[in-house]
């Protein structure tokens, strides 16, 4: 059995983003030599890697973390694979099956970083956010690939989460913490699996469209349920706040 020591550290705060960007460039170079990448694919992959590692450096600094940690290193690996998927989708001679295979590896690693974090006692808000953002972007990229083949309505699968974030800027009550639900995790995992299978090209057109429709419907249900719950909670808080007795005014002593 492999065990992880909580005292074991990985890359330092300054080295981790640089190492991640270097790994991204190495993956892009490998893809260019094997399946070929267009200029736009190179551009997309390099920009993705630069933005990813720049934001990671800022996040580590803000969180006061001196090292990346094993769990976040796994997530960084998933992010680098996502950059490779992005480049291949933007422009390459890679087969749909290869794109789906690389995406499947990134999706499969999603269950690893959480386990590593729990076993090493290194769970953190940064790690959870990092993991969530990588998932969201990979689903966005895969839904974009599906949209090119089956219609732009499929892009809604990947755009849902970002639309939710934008809406929360205008509606602060949507920023409240949601209670953990197993069904939400199931729906989230379903999106990646279905999109990877659809992008692989293994399904007949009718089945692929049906799978995308099921993915979009389940995502709409999940987000809709959460939005309704958040709105109801905000109304309850408003009513509770309006019923609070006004603070007693201090009596002014007069002489």
Secondary structure in CASP SS format (residue, H / E / C, confidence):
PFRMAT SS
TARGET T0000
AUTHOR 0000-0000-0000
METHOD secondary structure of the structure
MODEL  1
X C 1.00
X C 1.00
X C 1.00
X C 1.00
X C 1.00
X C 1.00
X C 1.00
X C 1.00
X C 1.00
X C 1.00
X C 1.00
X E 1.00
X H 1.00
X H 1.00
X H 1.00
X H 1.00
X H 1.00
X H 1.00
X H 1.00
X H 1.00
X H 1.00
X H 1.00
X H 1.00
X H 1.00
X H 1.00
X H 1.00
X H 1.00
X H 1.00
X H 1.00
X H 1.00
X H 1.00
X H 1.00
X H 1.00
X H 1.00
X C 1.00
X C 1.00
X E 1.00
X C 1.00
X H 1.00
X H 1.00
X H 1.00
X H 1.00
X H 1.00
X H 1.00
X H 1.00
X H 1.00
X H 1.00
X H 1.00
X H 1.00
X H 1.00
X H 1.00
X H 1.00
X H 1.00
X H 1.00
X H 1.00
X H 1.00
X H 1.00
X H 1.00
X H 1.00
X H 1.00
X H 1.00
X H 1.00
X H 1.00
X C 1.00
X C 1.00
X C 1.00
X E 1.00
X C 1.00
X C 1.00
X H 1.00
X H 1.00
X H 1.00
X H 1.00
X H 1.00
X H 1.00
X H 1.00
X H 1.00
X H 1.00
X H 1.00
X H 1.00
X H 1.00
X H 1.00
X H 1.00
X H 1.00
X H 1.00
X H 1.00
X H 1.00
X H 1.00
X H 1.00
X H 1.00
X C 1.00
X E 1.00
X C 1.00
X C 1.00
X C 1.00
X H 1.00
X H 1.00
X H 1.00
X H 1.00
X H 1.00
X H 1.00
X H 1.00
X H 1.00
X H 1.00
X H 1.00
X H 1.00
X H 1.00
X H 1.00
X C 1.00
X H 1.00
X H 1.00
X H 1.00
X H 1.00
X H 1.00
X H 1.00
X H 1.00
X H 1.00
X H 1.00
X H 1.00
X H 1.00
X C 1.00
X C 1.00
X C 1.00
X C 1.00
X H 1.00
X H 1.00
X H 1.00
X H 1.00
X H 1.00
X H 1.00
X H 1.00
X H 1.00
X H 1.00
X H 1.00
X H 1.00
X H 1.00
X H 1.00
X H 1.00
X H 1.00
X H 1.00
X H 1.00
X H 1.00
X H 1.00
X H 1.00
X H 1.00
X H 1.00
X H 1.00
X H 1.00
X H 1.00
X H 1.00
X C 1.00
X H 1.00
X H 1.00
X H 1.00
X H 1.00
X H 1.00
X H 1.00
X H 1.00
X H 1.00
X H 1.00
X H 1.00
X H 1.00
X H 1.00
X H 1.00
X H 1.00
X H 1.00
X H 1.00
X H 1.00
X H 1.00
X H 1.00
X C 1.00
X H 1.00
X H 1.00
X H 1.00
X H 1.00
X C 1.00
X C 1.00
X C 1.00
X C 1.00
X C 1.00
X C 1.00
X H 1.00
X H 1.00
X H 1.00
X H 1.00
X H 1.00
X H 1.00
X H 1.00
X H 1.00
X H 1.00
X H 1.00
X H 1.00
X H 1.00
X H 1.00
X H 1.00
X H 1.00
X H 1.00
X H 1.00
X H 1.00
X H 1.00
X C 1.00
X C 1.00
X C 1.00
X C 1.00
X H 1.00
X H 1.00
X H 1.00
X H 1.00
X H 1.00
X H 1.00
X H 1.00
X H 1.00
X H 1.00
X H 1.00
X H 1.00
X H 1.00
X H 1.00
X H 1.00
X H 1.00
X H 1.00
X H 1.00
X H 1.00
X H 1.00
X H 1.00
X H 1.00
X H 1.00
X H 1.00
X H 1.00
X H 1.00
X H 1.00
X H 1.00
X H 1.00
X H 1.00
X H 1.00
X H 1.00
X H 1.00
X H 1.00
X H 1.00
X H 1.00
X H 1.00
X H 1.00
X H 1.00
X C 1.00
X C 1.00
X C 1.00
X C 1.00
X C 1.00
X C 1.00
X C 1.00
X C 1.00
X C 1.00
X C 1.00
X C 1.00
X C 1.00
X C 1.00
END
